[in-house]
Amino acid sequence: MQGRSWQGVSVAELERASHTAVPALRTAFDGPFLVRAFLGGTGRANAASAIDPSQDAGLPERLERIAAAYRRVGMTPRFRSTPLDPPGLEEALLERGYREADASLVMAGPLAGFAAEDAALEVLPAPTEEWLSVLATAEYQTEKRRAEKLQAPALMMVPAAWLLLRVEGQAAAAGQVAADGRLLGFFDIATAPAFRRRGMARRLLAAGAAWGQAQGATTGWLQVSATNTAARGLYEALGMREIYRYRYFLPG
């Protein structure tokens, strides 16, 4: 199913939803590329992504122009490769000394298969220090990534929530959701070390799915590292399937 649509949900639709759900302070178009820049933290908000797989006769000059735009604002050029790449993008980047990094999967599935309300769920309008502390146990939080997450709520143009699942008063798991029409994106799913291997991530996802259904969403989607077999197994057990993969290319 990689690279194709799933029950009418296409790669293009998921790509649009992903850009909406992960905001950036600066955006521009250069031909078929959406160029985004935030603070240099999160990959998707600080990379150029193609949104049209058609042949691009001006690709070589375009890549140089996009790279120069990033350097002009003090950032390292970063390109994101998806099934919507124009022909020859990977070869052109490799010729210019870029290297591949951080391969990830995009998975999707019906919310009805696992949504369940949970009285222990706390729905927040923005990330708190407690929420960030849970996330920090699962993901290395640079100052730039942390600052982006704190600024994100003010930039969101779709309903979003930051979730905390509490057990005996303690924050056991955290995550974020963003509802965009029929699609619900899941982000930053993390379980505090003391609560791991107790089904907390599954509970958080189920409660987040119920929140999404209340917003009118029917299909959940998420991104996961290609090497994170444990998380992939959980998502597959919830009925999610791989739709496509993407990679980043950075200067060598």
Secondary structure, 3 states (H helix, E strand, C coil): CCCCCECCECHHHHHHHHHHHCCCCEEEEECCEEEEECCCCCCHHHCEEECCCCCCCCHHHHHHHHHHHHHHCCCCCCEEECCCCCCCHHHHHHHCCEEEEEEEEEEEEEHHHCCCCCCCEEEECCCCHHHHHHHHCCCCCCHHHHHHHHHHHHHCCCCEEEEEEEECCEEEEEEEEEEECCEEEEEEEEECHHHCCCCHHHHHHHHHHHHHHHCCCCEEEEEEECCCHHHHHHHHHCCCEEEEEEEEEEEC
